Amino acid sequence: MATITVEGGQLKIVYGNDIDTIPLDDVIMESKGVDSVVFKQCTAPVVELERSTITVPTSTSVEDLIDQIGVLIDVNDSGITNLTFVASKSDLPSPVGGVITLLAEHTYYFTADVDLLGDRLLGSQDTVILGPSSENASITSTGLGVGVALFTTEWTTPIRHITFRDVDTCLDINGVTNAPVALDWTGVNFLNIPNIGDISTCDNWIYSKGAFLNSKGFVFSGTVGTIGIDNSIFVGTGSSGSIIELSSTLNVTRRFRVIYSSIVAFGATVGIDANISATIPTEGYIFDTVNFSGGSTYLSGITETDNRTRIDNSRGVKNTAEIGNYYMLNNATVTTITTQGVPVKIEGTSTANAINQKFSHSDNRLTYTGGLTRNFQVSATASFTSGNNRLIGLYVAKNGIVIPDSEMYATTSGSGRAEAIHVQTIFEMDENDYVELWIENDSNTDNITVEFLNFICKSLD
């Protein structure tokens, strides 16, 4: 019986107690017949194996193994020199002082669960780490010290479809020296890691279709352009700490965005902890269609009313809205009319709605406190009394100036009362713009008492 494998860049053939090895860059697949497969070494005789004598791992068929080896031989024979398939630690560069320095401009394709046995990885310029799937390819290092990062780099590093697992600390990435550093990671999992580690300065960290599983302690500091997360799940450990921490020294120049993802924080674990001193643009904290669950604190230092935050379509937390409402009930304060046909602000005490966001309130006034210019719709309804058969006009006013297209009229009855006159309009508002409801007597200078009023201003964006 013969066993064939690929180890350390060589085709290895074991016949009983005999072992032959052939460098992959010196091998071609001569033929693949019904009964046998023929490997040819350029500088040695042809190797022919009977298919019936080839043994393979229980999870692999003979056909699959032959095809995989054929691909590896073809890759090496094609002249590609910057790709290494990694099935074990021995396929990587030799460690020096416990550090395995990965080659620059080189791709490492991990085909199995690889244990570095106490050593750690150091990335070089544009090192790429790949795997076929985070379900069947992983990197760990049994015996790696507490607080020692499994992977350290100062360079741009794409990572795809692999799991980092079962170490105390996984990452130590500093993008200051070799900026700009781009970290685009897809299908990358972190499993059983209590301190995922640090990213200090990078242009972007883009994380897609990944998972933090029984892991936490991912810290951002320094200057980062975009932290972008999509279609991912984050499950903490239940112990003290946060899954993601945005430190006091973090300066996000564009955005921190989480979309179509789940954050599961339970026990003493916080979901996302944003230090109040972290710097981020207006509405730079973006959460869209995010499910928060687990029962712990989901967001610390981030609230839906903060101008730095935008939360939409998310569950488990309050969503952001630009909405203001106030009302008057049985108001007895008279609005004095000094000039016929000239609108004035309605007088009286109004009450703000408890759900108001991005607006401050004073009597018959809402002031927009949001940080971005938006379009708003205003609608208001009022009931009032004045002299008999008086023509009364109602207006929305912005920054003390009535908006002509909001104008509506009603005539008081023979008893001097008008019921439920309604006005509405739309307009743009900037931060600190304010809106009010104004009224006029178009018949004479009889005073007006607005007894009931309801005023709503809401964003259309």
N, C-alpha and C positions, 0 to 999 in steps of 0.2 A: 504494500500500500504506500502511496505517496501523499504527502501533505504539501500544498503550495500556499504561500502567504507572501505579502509584501511588507517588508520591515526595513526601516532605515534607508529607504531609497533603493532597495534591492529585492529581486525576486528570489525567494527562499524555497528550496525544494528539499523535503526530508524523505529519504527512503530508509525506513527502519532506523539504523544507527548512523546512516550516511547523510550528510547535509551538503547541498550545493547552493551557492549563492551567486547571482549574476546581477551586476548593476543594471538598473532599469534603463539607463541611457545607452546600454549596449545590447538591448533585447528588442526584437520585434516578434509579433505573433505571425508565424509562418502560415499556419492553416488551422481551421477549426472544423473538424469533420464529425461524422456521426459517432464514430467510435473512439476518436482520440483528438487531442489538441496539441499542436506543435509550436514550441517556442524556439526561436533561433537567436543565438548569440553571435553578434557580428564577428567576434574574434575567437569563436570556439564552435565545436560541433553542435548540430541541432539537438534540442532536447525534445523527446517525444514521450508523452504520458498517455497510458490507457485511461479513458474516462472512468472506467469501472474501478480503477485503483485509486482515484483521487478522493481523499477525505476532506470534509469541510466542517466548519462550525455548525451546530444544530440549527442556527437561525438563518443559514445561508444555503442555497442550493448550489450544486456543482455548476450549473449554467450561469447563475448570478456571479459566482466567484470568478469564473473564466471571463465573463464580460467585464467585471470590474478591473481585473488585472489587465485585460486588453486595453481598457481606457487609460489606465495608469501608464502602460507601456507606450501607448500612442502619444500621450501628453509629453512624456520624457523624450520620446523619439522625435517629437515635432520641433524640438529646439526651445521649448518653453523652459526657462531657467528660474523664473521668479514665482514658482508655485510648488509648495510642499504639502503632501498629504500626511496627516498626523494621526496615527493609530495608537501611538504610545509616546512616552516621554523621550524615548531614544530617537524618534524622528525629528526632534527639535535640536537646535544648536546646543552644544555641551554647556552646562552651567559653569560659571566662574564665581566662586564665593557665594553660591546659592542663587545666583541670578542668571536666568536664561535670556540673553539679549537677542530679540527677534531682528531679522534682517530688514533693512530699509527697502522700500519699493517692492515688498515681497508679500505674497498671500499664503497664509497657513490655513489649510482646509482640514479641520478636525473631523475624523470619520467615526470616532468612538468616544467613550468616557475615558478621559486621560487624567491620570493622577501625577502631579509633578513631584510628589514625595518630599515635601518640605522646601522645594525651590519655588521661585517666583518668576514672572515674566516682565521684561522691560521692552517696551515698544520703541521702534525707531521711526524715521520719517516715512509716513504713508504705509506703515504696516497694516495689513488687512487680516482680520480674523473671521473665518467663515466656518459654518457647519451645515450638514444636510437638514437638520431639524433640532430644535432645542429639546426634543423628546429623546433623541438617541445620540447626542453628542454633547459632552460637557467637559469642563475644566475644573479641577480642584487641586489641592495640595495638602495631603495629609502631613501633619506636623508643622505646618507653617505657623509662625509665632503670632500671638495676640497683637493686634495693631499693625501687623505687617501686611501690606497690600499685595494681593495676588497679581494684580496687573498695574504697572506704573508707566506713564508716558507723558511726554511734552509735545506730542505730535498729533496731527489729524489721524484718526483711526476709525475707519468703517468696521462695523461688527454686524454679522448676520447669523441668525438661526443657530444659536448655541446657548448653553446654560453655564453660568458660574455658580458653584455650589459648595456648601459645607466648609467654609472658611470663616474666620472671625471678621476679616476686612478684605474687601475685594478690590477697590479702586483707589488710586491716587493719581489724579490727572491735573496737570498744571499747564495752562495754555499761554502763559506770559512770555516765555522765552522765544517760542517759535510761532507766534501769532501770524495769521489767524488760524486757529485750530477748529476744525469742523468734526463733530461727532454725530454721525448719522447711523443709528442702530435700529435694526428691524429683527423681530423674532428673538430678542435676547431676554433670557430669564435669569433671575437671581433667586436661588433656592437655599433656604436655611442660612442666611447671612445676617447676623445681628448688627453689623456696622458696614453697610455697603461701601461707604467711603466718600471721597471728596472730588468735586470738580471745581477747580479754582481758575476761572477765566477761560472762556472759549467763545468762538463766534456764534455757534449754534450747538445745542444738544437736541436732536430730533429722535424721538423714541416712538416706535410704532409696533403694534401687535406683540407686545412683550408682557412679562409678568414679574412682579415681585411676590414671592411666595414664602411666607414665614420669614420675611426679611424687612429691614428698616435701616434708618441711619444714612440716608443719601443726602449729602450736604452740598449746597451750591454757595460759592463765595466769589469775590472778585467781580470782574465785568463780563457779562454774558449778553449776547444779542438777543437770541430767542431760545427759550426753553419750550419745546413743543412736544406734546404727548397726545397720541391718538390710539383708539382701539386697544387699550391695555387694561390690565387689572393689577391692583396694588393691595396686597394682603399683609398686614403687619404681624407682629409676633405676640402682641398682648402685653409686652413688658414696657417699661417706661421709655419714652423717646418718641420720635416721629418717623413716619415713613419717609417723608421728604422734608428737609429743613432748608429754608431760605435765610441765610445768616444776615447779621447786621451789616456786614461789609459788602453784601451783594448789590450790584448795580445792574439792573436789567434795562438795556437800552431800547428794546423793542417790546417784547411781550413774554409772559408766562402763560401758556395756553394748554388746557386739558380738554379734549373733546372725545365723545363717544367712549368713555372709559368708566371703570368702577374703582372706588376706593373703599376698602374694608378696614376700618379701624375699630378695634375692640380692646377691652381691658384698659390698661394704662397707656396704650399707644395712641398718639395723635396722628391724624391723617397727613395734613400739610401744615407746617408751622412756619409762618412768614413773620420774621422779626419786624417790628414796627419801624425800625431804622433802615430796613432794606429800601433801595430806591427803585422805582418803577414808574413808567408813564401813566397818564390818565387812562383808566380802563385797560391797564396792562395785565391785570390778573383776569384771565378769561376762562370761564368754565361753561361749556356748552354740552348738554346731554350727558351729564355725569351722574352716576348713581353712587350716593354715599350710604354706607350701611355699617353695622357692627355695634352701634350704640355708644361709642366713645366720642371724643371731640374730633370733628372732621376737619374744621378749618380754624386755625388759631392765628390771630393777627389779620384776618381777612373777613370783612363783613359785606353783606349785600348793599349796604348804603354808602360804603366808602367809594369816593370817586375813582379810586385806583382799581375798582373791581367791577366785573361784568359777569353775572351768573344767569344763565338762561336754560330753561328746559331741564333743570336738574332736580333730582330727588334727594331727600334727606336734609337739605339745607334750604334757606329762603332764597328765592330768586330776586334778581335786580329788576326794578321798575322805576320809571320816571312818572310818578303820579301824585297829584295833590288834590285834596278835597276839603272843603269847609262848608259850614251851614249855619243858618240862623233859625231859631225856633221861638216864636212869640216875642220877637224883638219889638220893643216899644220906643227905641231911640228914633227921633225925628231927623230926617234929612232936610236941611234948610235949603230952600230954593230962593236965590236972590235975583236971578235973571231968567226970564221966560226963554225957553228953547236952548238953554245952555246946560250940558250935562255936568253933573258933579258926582263925586264918589259917595256911594251909599254908606250911611252911618249906622253903627250898631256893633254889638259884640258877636263875633263869629267863633265857632268851635272847629278845630282841625280834626280830621279823621286819623285814627291811630295807625292806619296802614300807609300813610304818606311816606314817599321816598323821594329824595333829591329835591325836596321843596321845604322851605321854612315858611311859617305861618304867622301872620299878625291879623288884626281885625280887617276883614274883607280884603285880604291880600295874600297871594302866594308868590314867594321869591324862589326862582330856580337856582339850585345850588350844585347842579351837575357840572361836570368838567368839560363836556363836549356839546357843541352846537347841535340842536335837534329841532325837528318839526313837531308841533304840538296841536292838539285839538282841545278847544275850550267849549264847554257847554254849561249853561246856567239857567235856572228857573227861579222866578220870584213872584210872590204875591204881596200886594201893597194896598194902602189906602191913601186917598187924597180928597180933593173937592169932587163934587158930583160932576159926572160927564166930562172929565178932564182927559186930554190926550197925553199919555205918558210914554216916553221912550226909554228903552233899556239898551245898554251897550257893554261890550267888553273893552277894557282899556289896558294897554300895555305901556309900562313905564310912564304912566300919567297922561297918555294920549289915547283917546277913544279910537277904536278900529271901525271905520265907517261900514264895512260889510257885515258887521255884527248887529247893526241897528234893527230893532223890532219895536212895534208900537202896540199899545192897548188903550182902550178907553174905559175909564172907571164907570161904574154903574150909577144909577140914580141915588144910591146910598154911599157912593164914593169909594167903592171897592173894585179891584181888578184881581182876577184869579189866574195864577200860573202862566205868566208870560215867559216865553222861552227864547234864548238867544244862543248862537253858536258861531264859531269861526275857527280857522286854522292859521298858524303863523310860526315863524322861527324864533327860537329863544336861545340866548347865550347865558352863560353863568352870570348870576345877579340880576337878570331881567326879572321884572315882576308884573303880575296881572291882577286886575281888580274888576269889580262890577260897578258901573256908573248908571245914573238915572237922570232924566230931565222931565220937566213939565212943559209941554209944548203949547199949553193953553193959557196959563198965567203963572203967577209966582206962589201959588198955594204949595205949602210944604208937603212932603211925602214920607210916609212911614212904611218901610219894607218890613213886614212881619215875618215872612218865611222866605228863605233863600237857600239854594243848594248850588254849589259851584264846583266844577270838575275840570282839571287840566291834566291831560295825559299825552305821553309821547306817541307819535305815529311811526317812529323808526324802530 
